[in-house]
Amino acid sequence: MMVSNSGLDRRVKKKHMMQLADFRTQTLRPSPRLHTLFFELTSKCNEHCLHCGSNCGDAPEVGALSTDEYIKFIDKIYEDFKDEEHGLPGIAVTGGEPLLRPDFFEITGYLKEKGFGWGMTSNGTLITPEVAKKLADAGMKTISVSLDGLKEDHEWFRCSPGSYERTLEGIRNLLDTGSFQHVQITTVVNHRNISSLDAMYEEFKKTGVRSWRVINIEPIGRARNNPELQLTKEEYRQLFDFIARNRFRDKMAVCYGCSHFLGIDLEREVRRWYFLCNAGVYTASIMYNGDITSCLDIERRPELIQGNIRKDNFKDVWLNGFKIYRTDYRKTGKCAKCRYYKFCAGDSFHTWNFDEMQPNLCMRGILFK
């Protein structure tokens, strides 16, 4: 039986979700609000994860933005958004492994200088005590570090022998500075490591982090070439039951990511708010080559690129582009007939199949009827 920890019954949840659906269609789509802007500083990575949505690795980068181009773009974003009602967007630095970029601290230090709040995602293996201090000096507020199981599972999944201890050491170095608002562990749960959830909980709690973000492997990127890693229906139910039971159990909070409408019963039981895909309404991204897109996990198709900062004004693109994210473009096929469409609007864009015009993953039939 699923644990209820939100204190909300179905009637109240449904009312909230109706209000959120109305807000999405009547307010957010007509007047999108840029809360988070992702900087994909590099596509290079020192790990080669079996699930990577961006197929990152050590292949040569073509057309990567220069340091000067980033500095000029930061200046432009500052000028264009400083007087907005909601202020400057938060910057989420990612990759690849962003610390592989030689000018990482020049770029992030300039973000601090201009008054941007920023955080990042990392595999943690390059975070020495010196790097942790430099991250603090550069103004980093939050970080999510990937740790995808206990030693054997983590290193197998990331094709990176010896990385488990280096990642743990990186987390300890971050915590030792005492300088960051939030240090989080993120784990991608898959068919191989799901049996170790309880053991991971006990082990990760020892690090001293206060937040463990647990997400399911998605049928995107390299994971589509490794279908044996996908969860079964029973494993999905096991995963969400685990999160709900352990969400507020101890000092290390357990939460789910932003992906997927989970059904009325599960919404608010595994994360703070109700499902809403942020792509193109709250969130945009700059790829390593300057291409403008929405969420970096969405399939990289030419028709989804909104422009490029080398030739287009980002604010103009934000205000006038991103059309498919701000309409009922996906209200088609089985989604159009679904009684939950008002709540999910086609679910997460990053698992949408743009060729078949249907979701590659839908929790209806897995978690709810």
Secondary structure by P-SEA (a helix, b strand, c coil): cccccccccaaaaaaaaaaaaaaacccccccccccbbbbcccccccccccccccccccccccccccaaaaaaaaaaaaaacccccccccbbbbbccccccccaaaaaaaaaaaaccccccccccccccaaaaaaaaaacccbbbbbbcccaaaaaaaaccccaaaaaaaaaaaaaaaccccbbbbbbbcccccccaaaaaaaaaaaacccbbbbbcccccccccccccccccaaaaaaaaaaaaaacccccbbbbbcccccccccccccccccccccccccccccccccccccccccccccccccccccccccaaaaaacccccccccccccccccccccccccccccccccccccccccccccccccc
